[in-house]
């Protein structure tokens, strides 16, 4: 959920039950596109709007204001009138002022909604990269609705306010810093919760003697991959790039599964010889494991949720489970990963 204060133009009979309303930020965004050389038609396409409906709305606004927003110039199409330019400047100034003045009030409003959500016992929406500890922690703690998504998708859903919390993992500090900066810019909080190891899962006894990513190039080796956008897929691609391996040369690179457990099941069912996954899943399914890379698992959420008791309980559970599970290590303090955030 995203709450904003936006300038709105209301016109028509003041006693009307359903007065006409125009969002000035939307209107000025349209006018700015025209000012920057776009035609009204192309501006409508960019915003995904009907040309006819926009033209009708512009006519209504012009009639209500009593002046033209656009002047038609022979050979040059439509150009903004001085009135329109003034309206743009006014709206930009107003928007900036309300953003500064209203930020505290909006923060209080969002915190109030968060408290009502807790009182109503609604579940917090968590989109997270596939991980058995996350799944178990959510089940044990309760109060969270978990949906599995790749790290990239989970973050995008958080930034689009489709979920309340995102769980994601990163294998290197530079990438972590880039993601952290974007999240902080959007007012999000980030907490490291655990470190885990990822590697290649193979059948018990490693019958194909797979010891490194270069073995994936052997023509008889069948690989099973994670879906595009998943953190595990991104990690694999980084490893392959570092080793100078062309993914297209790997048999099965395009074959995808959506969880670590599904990868393990494919190997157990002999549909594949090797796939990426976490050590705990390999052990749980009686598979051998070849370590490739450590990575940090994070939770991100809006500032109003960062001090919530439900979230604190979930993070404590994740850290407790990771401290007692092979292939994991609990992380409780940001200074333990200095340089990542």
Secondary structure, DSSP 8 states (H G I E B T S, - for coil): -------EEEES-TT-SS-EEEEHHHHHHHHHHHHTT--HHHHHHHHT--HHHHHHHHHHHHHHHTS-SEEEETTTEEEE-HHHHHHHHHHHHHHHHHHHHHHHHHHHHHHHHHHHHHHTT--EEEEE---HHHHHHHHHH-SEEEEE--HHHHHHHHHTTS-SEEEEEESSHHHHHHHHHHHHHTTEEEEEEEEEEEEEEE-TT-TT---SGGGGGSTT--EEEE-TT-HHHHHHHHHHHHHT--GGGSTTTT-EESSHHHHHHHHHTTS-SEEEEEHHHHHHTT-EEEEEEEEEEEEEEETTTTT-HHHHHHHHHHHHHHTTSTTEEE---GGGGTT--
